[in-house]
Amino acid sequence: MFVVTGATGHTGSTVANRLLDQKRKVRVIGRSKDRLQPLIARGAEGVVADLSNQAALTKAFTGADAVYVMFPPDATSQDYRSEQRRLGAAIAAALEQAEVKYAVVLSSVGADKESGTGPVAGLHEFEKMLDRITGLNVLNLRAGYFMENTLGQAAAIHAMGKTVGPLRGDLKLPMIASRDIGNRAAEWLLDLNFQGKQTHELLGQRDISMNEVASIIGRAIDKPDLAYAQLPSEQVQPVLVQTGMSSNIASLIAEMAMALNSGHMRPLEPRSAQNTTPTSYEAFVKEEFVPLYRKQAQAA
């Protein structure tokens, strides 16, 4: 039996559906019974639980052959790093108490660094927590920059006529679609062919710069001259807060951007067939970005 945390999110839902496709017994954990319902309708056992509730997690993990673990994002958190520590401690203790043998963990490129990487530093701490659990085989999937992070550019284009952000325009990023992470995680869960404590990077189809992102989006929405403008973090943070983020999350994102710009946060593995995934940014823009952009245009 497999347990999937964050089962209604981008990666968790993909993991759960892939396991259900293979007729595996799946227990899905989420914060809303309604949002879990599509997976329950497919045959999954639904559990509504907060990932900081160690007792509830221990019960949910009991009997599992393997668990897919991820930290759900919380854009409104006033102290996300402390929240990560609470979640990590509860999840780690539950895995140990339930005597789970295998865990596939959504981590991030840059989790090798102890600090200076914004929210990714919390994943570094969590990896270290799991390292201390005897008998638990762990695969930390250190994913690249989510393509979904660029969806906010739709609103920027409508408002300013260009794409903007704190990253250098020429910085090449390993950009990945969340569904590819979920599919790769599901493959590892189905095989369970890893031992000890391991890390494996997932680097997307290719490295892409924000200048290239603007060009690809521009061609897809008939704005061939669409450009990208790097903004200083002191300009970006208030904009993020205006979109509903807490100032704490905005500052962590700014720190992560600086870590990427400086090279402090970067992949450690050379690109290979094992860490390259299929979805191109062009395909993502066609399937995800363009519909969102057009929907926003119609609503304006």
Salt bridges, closest charged atoms under 4 A:
ASP21 OD1 - ARG42 NH2 2.69
GLU45 OE1 - ARG27 NE 3.09
ASP112 OD2 - LYS113 NZ 2.67
GLU125 OE2 - ARG81 NH2 2.86
GLU125 OE1 - ARG85 NE 3.14
GLU127 OE1 - ARG142 NH2 2.67
ASP170 OD1 - ARG168 NE 3.00
GLU187 OE1 - ARG184 NE 3.61
ASP207 OD1 - ARG271 NH2 2.66
GLU212 OE1 - LYS172 NZ 2.94
GLU282 OE2 - ARG206 NH2 2.75
GLU287 OE1 - ARG179 NH2 2.92
